[in-house]
Amino acid sequence: MIRRIDTDRLRLVPITMDDIDLLVELDADPEVMRFITGKPTPRIDVAEIVRSSLGHRWIAHDADLQFVGWFGLRPSGPGEAELGYRLNRRQWGRGYASEGARAVIDVGFAGPDLVRIWAQTMAVNERSRRVLEACEMSYVRTFQLDWLEPLEGAEQGDVEYEIRRS
Ligand SMILES: CC(C)(COP(=O)(O)OP(=O)(O)OC[C@H]1O[C@@H](n2cnc3c(N)ncnc32)[C@H](O)[C@@H]1OP(=O)(O)O)[C@@H](O)C(=O)NCCC(=O)NCCS
């Protein structure tokens, strides 16, 4: 089970089913979804995503209690978890993504189980790559996914980054 995390500027609380509206609104912004699906996420899908992320996703607010976004550490296999994050566009450019992601990584490695935290993003998602690099994650590989409806930049592939406990 996850707990609340406080950073210098953010408060991260475990996600609940009451957060569905916030995430529907977040995913309704085409710029936010540009490198993810390219379209809003239907409410029914958001509800299922929230349900399946209970216990490994946090909702972040700033000091003024404004919604910032979400951070996740999804178990992906023995000793491993996938780092994810998505921020409201109004909150970009403030260092919040790196601050929250670093805090989540620290919490992940504070427990006994994780040896590796990894993340993937489109190669052209430079903002996201800067967040991963700010978290001292290392580039692992570039790979090609088979998209039914390729997003702009998909031809440059996806990239994976990782950080290990050691
Ligand atoms: C990816 C995403 C989280 C990055 O957000 P971001 O705001 O660019 O990242 P950070 O919070 O780390 O902020 C870094 C920026 O804040 C600036 N900044 C301002 N104050 C800062 C501070 N106190 N500390 C650090 N950086 C600060 C940095 O200079 C940097 O600006 P730049 O992008 O102009 O170089 C955001 O664009 C997003 O949610 N995108 C949609 C979802 C997505 O693509 N997720 C990843 C898919 S895998």
The ligand as an SDF file (V2000), in Angstrom:
LIG
                    3D

 48 50  0  0  0  0  0  0  0  0999 V2000
    6.2620   15.3540  -19.5960 C   0  0  0  0  0  0  0  0  0  0  0  0
    5.8410   16.4360  -18.6110 C   0  0  0  0  0  0  0  0  0  0  0  0
    5.4350   15.8040  -17.3020 C   0  0  0  0  0  0  0  0  0  0  0  0
    7.0440   17.3760  -18.4030 C   0  0  0  0  0  0  0  0  0  0  0  0
    6.6230   18.4900  -17.6610 O   0  0  0  0  0  0  0  0  0  0  0  0
    7.6390   19.7140  -17.4620 P   0  0  0  0  0  0  0  0  0  0  0  0
    6.9140   20.7720  -16.7440 O   0  0  0  0  0  0  0  0  0  0  0  0
    8.2570   20.0390  -18.7740 O   0  0  0  0  0  0  0  0  0  0  0  0
    8.7840   19.0660  -16.5780 O   0  0  0  0  0  0  0  0  0  0  0  0
    9.3570   19.5860  -15.1890 P   0  0  0  0  0  0  0  0  0  0  0  0
    8.2440   19.6850  -14.2270 O   0  0  0  0  0  0  0  0  0  0  0  0
   10.4950   18.7320  -14.8350 O   0  0  0  0  0  0  0  0  0  0  0  0
    9.8060   21.0400  -15.5140 O   0  0  0  0  0  0  0  0  0  0  0  0
   10.9780   21.2950  -16.2510 C   0  0  0  0  0  0  0  0  0  0  0  0
   10.9070   22.7120  -16.7370 C   0  0  0  0  0  0  0  0  0  0  0  0
   10.6010   23.5650  -15.6360 O   0  0  0  0  0  0  0  0  0  0  0  0
   11.5810   24.6090  -15.5550 C   0  0  0  0  0  0  0  0  0  0  0  0
   11.6630   24.9850  -14.1490 N   0  0  0  0  0  0  0  0  0  0  0  0
   11.1400   26.1240  -13.6270 C   0  0  0  0  0  0  0  0  0  0  0  0
   11.3350   26.1440  -12.3060 N   0  0  0  0  0  0  0  0  0  0  0  0
   12.0010   25.0150  -11.9740 C   0  0  0  0  0  0  0  0  0  0  0  0
   12.4690   24.4850  -10.7610 C   0  0  0  0  0  0  0  0  0  0  0  0
   12.2860   25.1180   -9.5970 N   0  0  0  0  0  0  0  0  0  0  0  0
   13.0970   23.2740  -10.7730 N   0  0  0  0  0  0  0  0  0  0  0  0
   13.2770   22.6150  -11.9240 C   0  0  0  0  0  0  0  0  0  0  0  0
   12.8480   23.0900  -13.1360 N   0  0  0  0  0  0  0  0  0  0  0  0
   12.1980   24.2730  -13.1470 C   0  0  0  0  0  0  0  0  0  0  0  0
   12.7970   23.9990  -16.1840 C   0  0  0  0  0  0  0  0  0  0  0  0
   13.6840   24.9800  -16.6510 O   0  0  0  0  0  0  0  0  0  0  0  0
   12.1840   23.2180  -17.3290 C   0  0  0  0  0  0  0  0  0  0  0  0
   11.8040   24.1380  -18.3270 O   0  0  0  0  0  0  0  0  0  0  0  0
   11.9860   23.8500  -19.9010 P   0  0  0  0  0  0  0  0  0  0  0  0
   11.0730   22.6900  -20.2060 O   0  0  0  0  0  0  0  0  0  0  0  0
   11.5550   25.1050  -20.5730 O   0  0  0  0  0  0  0  0  0  0  0  0
   13.4130   23.4990  -20.0910 O   0  0  0  0  0  0  0  0  0  0  0  0
    4.6400   17.2390  -19.1550 C   0  0  0  0  0  0  0  0  0  0  0  0
    5.0150   17.8480  -20.3590 O   0  0  0  0  0  0  0  0  0  0  0  0
    3.4140   16.3700  -19.3840 C   0  0  0  0  0  0  0  0  0  0  0  0
    2.6700   16.0700  -18.4560 O   0  0  0  0  0  0  0  0  0  0  0  0
    3.2220   15.9680  -20.6520 N   0  0  0  0  0  0  0  0  0  0  0  0
    2.0650   15.1740  -21.0030 C   0  0  0  0  0  0  0  0  0  0  0  0
    2.1570   13.7660  -20.4900 C   0  0  0  0  0  0  0  0  0  0  0  0
    3.3790   13.0380  -20.9940 C   0  0  0  0  0  0  0  0  0  0  0  0
    3.8300   13.2300  -22.1040 O   0  0  0  0  0  0  0  0  0  0  0  0
    3.8830   12.1730  -20.1190 N   0  0  0  0  0  0  0  0  0  0  0  0
    4.9960   11.3280  -20.4150 C   0  0  0  0  0  0  0  0  0  0  0  0
    4.5470   10.2500  -21.2720 C   0  0  0  0  0  0  0  0  0  0  0  0
    5.5470    8.8440  -21.0800 S   0  0  0  0  0  0  0  0  0  0  0  0
  1  2  1  0
  2  3  1  0
  2  4  1  0
  2 36  1  0
  4  5  1  0
  5  6  1  0
  6  7  2  0
  6  8  1  0
  6  9  1  0
  9 10  1  0
 10 11  2  0
 10 12  1  0
 10 13  1  0
 13 14  1  0
 14 15  1  0
 15 16  1  0
 15 30  1  0
 16 17  1  0
 17 18  1  0
 17 28  1  0
 18 19  1  0
 18 27  1  0
 19 20  2  0
 20 21  1  0
 21 22  1  0
 21 27  2  0
 22 23  1  0
 22 24  2  0
 24 25  1  0
 25 26  2  0
 26 27  1  0
 28 29  1  0
 28 30  1  0
 30 31  1  0
 31 32  1  0
 32 33  2  0
 32 34  1  0
 32 35  1  0
 36 37  1  0
 36 38  1  0
 38 39  2  0
 38 40  1  0
 40 41  1  0
 41 42  1  0
 42 43  1  0
 43 44  2  0
 43 45  1  0
 45 46  1  0
 46 47  1  0
 47 48  1  0
M  END
$$$$
